Every structure is written in C-alpha cells, then in structure tokens.
C-alpha cells in the first residue's frame, strides 16, 4: 500500500497505468475511500496513468483533529491534492472529482489553473446545502457516532433498485462509511457547509464535463445544470439509473463518458 508525506500529512494513494500516459486524478466523496472507483479504473487504465488517493481523514490517509467549530476547508483539501501531485512529481493532470471531491476539484482548477488539463465534475455543485443539513449531520455523528447517519446516506448514495438488488454491496458501503474517522468526516462536512464556490465557476479555464446521476437526490441534476451553465464552455451529461455514486452503479457508462470527453482534449506537448 503506497503512502507518501504530502501537504503535511501522510496520504494513501495508488498510481497505475502506463508511465507515459496522461495522468488522471480521482478524488472521492465524503465518507468513502478511493475504492469507489474500483470498477471504473480498469476501463481507463490502458489510456491514462490513474492516480487515486484517500482524502484527508478518509480511508487510510491521516486524519487531523477538528477543534471546536473549525473543520477543514476547501482550500486545505485542494492543497492536499496539489501537495500529492508535487510529491509524486506530477506537474499537470486531468482531475475527476465526485461530490466533495468535485468541489475540491473546482477550487484546485481556480487556484492552480496550470495544473488542471481537463476537469470532470461528478454529482457535485458550487454550493451543497443548506448549511443546516451539515450542522444537523455533524450533531448526529457527535452524539451517536458514524452509524447514526448510515441509513440516510445509503438512500442518497444509491438508487432504490440498487439497494434492493445488491444488499451485499450496501452492507459493504455501510461498513466503509461507519469506519471513516469521525473527525475526518466532520472536518470534511464543515468544509462543504462553509464553501460557496458559485462565484468561482466563471474563472474555471480547463475544459469541463459535468456529470450527474439522474436519480441523485444529494446533488440533483438541476444543480449540475446550473454548474455546467456557469463554467465557460462546460458540457453536461446525465446518467440514467444512477444516484450519487455513478462509478458504483454505472461504472462502464461513467468510464465511457470520462474517456470520450478527455480523449477530445489536445494532448500535452512532450
């Protein structure tokens, strides 16, 4: 299991694929590890050098404490991703982020436009709220632990058909959520609660594809339509039969959308 010191923390990552291929960085959603991309990566690994990592306080990446009401921030999380790229000697990459990973990717594209060659924003928005949603969720976790939010989260992550037909998968993802470090989840929840990136959208210069599961109730398609409309030249694609984690429910379709879009971006000069 590869680990590296980057941005002041020990980060868990995986780098695979041809050494001379363009790098594609995947950023996961809150409450998950980089394994949410397991079914997507094999469909892209021949054409891209795939970099996956666990966000701060998630998976096997180091958790930093949340003190009082001060959690993480979107700038901190974007700095983590930039630090990882630096530590691995990667100057420029395509970036695909899901949910909070998509918010981080938006911030990274604005802060460091030279680093982002192409941008794929999955089931995300410039503002995911209202803040009371996150405040209430944090209170529930602090009072009763991660398991207190599991049922509600599964209902947002997956369609009813997937939940009914794949009970083993649901148990597995429930375990993934429940084993997320409490401070890691709360810190990221505070980052989402406090972030309003809507004014940044017009400054995103990278070619951008916005993707959303048609049945996503956490970040519904209307939010994706608004995000795509706000980013110059962005395209929008909706995935039927998917909710908030399309890489789990519809990996082949998601990989095809990503590859079709990124494949149309001119290659970097060597």
N, C-alpha and C positions, 0 to 999 in steps of 0.2 A: 504494500500500500504506500504510494508516494506521499510524502509530506514535505513542506518547504516553509521556511520562515519568510513571510512577506507581509508588508504593511503592519508590522509589529505583532503579528500573531502567527501561530502555526496553522497552515492551511492544508487541507486534504484535497488532492486533485488526481486526475487521470489524464494523461496525454497519449493519444493513439492515432494511428493513421500515417500515411506517407510523410516523410520528413520534409519533402519539397512541396507539399500541397498547401493551399491557403488555410490559415488557422480559423477554426470556428469555435468560439467560446460559448458554452451553455451556462446560464445562470438559473438556479432553481427557485421554486416558490417557497413561501413561508411554510414551515412545518414539514419540509421534505428534505431529502438528500439528493445528491446528483443521480441516484438510481432511477429517478422518474424518467430519465432519458434512455434507459436501458434498451428499449425496443426501437428507439429512433436511431441511435448511434450506428448500429450495424448497416443501416441503409444509406449512410452518408460517409462511412469511414474510408471508402476507396477514393473519394474525391476531395476529402478535407482532412486536415490534421485536427482532430477533435480534442478540445480542452474542456473538461468538466471539473467543477470544484464544488465543495460544500460551503455555503455561505457562513459567515461568522455566527457561531453558536448553533450550527446545524450539522447533522451528520457527524463526521469525525474532525471537523475544524474547531479550533479552540473557541471556547465561549468566554466573553468578557462580561464582568458583572454589570447589572443595571442598578444604579444607586438612586434611590428616591424616584422622582418623576423623570429623570434624564435617561433616555434609552439610547439606541443607536440613531444614526441619521442617514439619509440617502447619500450625502456626500461621503460619509465614513464608508458605506458599503461600496460606493463607486471607487473609492480609494483602495479598498481591499482588492477589487478586480484589477485595477491598474497596477497595484503592487505585485500581484501574482504574475501578470504579464511581464513586468520588469524583471522579476526574479527568474523567470524562465527564458529571458532574452527575446521576447516576442514584441516587436515594435508595433505591429498592426494586425488586426483580426476582424473577421465578421463576428457579430455578437447577437446571440439569440437569448432573450430573457423572458421568463414566464412570471406573471403576477408581480411580486416584489422584485423579482429578477428583471422584469421588463421595466419597472420604474428605475431600478439601478442602471439599466442599460440606457434609458433616456438621459439620465444625469451624466453618465460617462460620455455619451455622444456629444453633449453640450460642453462639458468641462474639458474634454480632450478629443476634439474632433479628428485630429490627425491619427488617432489610434483605431478608429472605427471605420472599417471599409464598407461594410454593409450591416444593416440593422433589421432584426426580426423581433417584433414585439408581440408576444402571445398572451392573450387573455389578461390584459393589463389596461392601465389608463394613466392619465396625468394626475388624477385625484381619485382615490379609492376610499370611500367614506360612507356616511358621515363619521366624524371623529368619535362620536358616542359608541359606534359599533366596536371600535377598537378599545375604548375605555372600558366598556362592559365586558369584553372578552378578556382583557387583562385582569379585571377584578375577579372573574370566574376562575381563571387559572391560579391566581394568587390564593384564592380561598379554597379551591378543591383540586388543584393540580391539572396537568395536561389532559387527563382522561375526561375532565368535565366538559370539554368542547368537542370531543371526538365525533359524536353522532351528527352534530350540526355541520361540522367540517366535511364529513363524508358526503352529506347531502348536497353540499356546494361543489365538492370536487368532481363528483361523478353523476352521470345520468341515472335515473331510476332503473332503466333497463340493465345497465352495467352492474349496479348494486345488487339487483335481484339475480342476475345470471352469473356473477363472479364473486360469490361470498368469500372464497379463499383470498382473492385479491383485496377485498375490503378489509378483511382481518389483518392482512399484511400491512396495508397502508395505515390502518388504525394504530398498529404497533409502531410504525415509523413516526407517526405524529406523537404518540404517547412518549416515545423515547427521546424526543427533541428536548434539549436542555431548556428548562423553564426560562432562565434569563435570556437565552438565545432567542426563543420565540417572543418573549415580551419585548426585548430590545428591538427586534425587527417590527413587531406590531406598532411600537411607538414611532419607528421610522416611517411606516406607512401613514399612521394617524397624522403625523406632523408635516407630511410632504404634500405640497401642491405644485406640481410641475407643469401646469397648463400653460403658463407664460413662457416656458422653455421650448415648447413644441416648435414654434416658428424658427428657432435657431438650430434645429437639427438639420445638418447638411448631408449626412450619409443617406444613400438610397435606403428606403424603409418599406418593409412589408408588415402590416398589422394583421394578425390572425386571431380569430375568436371562435370558440365552440358555440354553435347556435343555441345550445341549451345551458350556457353558462349563466348562473344566477348570481355569482360572486362579482364578476365584472361583465355585465351583459353586453350583447352586441351593440347596443346604442352607444356605450362608452367607447367601443372600438371604432365605431363610425366617426365619432367626434374626434378621437385621437388621430385617425388617418386624415381627416379633413384639416386638422391643424398643422400637420407636418408637411412641408412643401414636397409635392410630388409623390407622397406615400400612396401605396396600394393597400387594398383591404381584401381579405379572404375570410369567408365564414365556413366552418366545418360542421356539416350536419352530423347529428348523432354523437356529439361531444359536448362535455361541460367544461369545467375549469382546467382539467389536466388532459388536453388532447393528445399529448405524447403517450399517455397510457391507454386511452380509449381508441384512438385512431392514429397509431404510430406511422403506418405506411402512408396515409394521406398527408399527415403533417410533414413527414420527411420529403415527400414529393413537392409540397408547396415550398419548403425551405430551399431545396435543391434547384427547383425551377426558377426561383427568384434570384438566389445568389449566383447561379450559373450565368445569369444575364448581366452581371456586373463585370466590367472590364478587369482583366487580371492585372495584378500589380507588376510593374516592370522589375526585372531581376538584374 
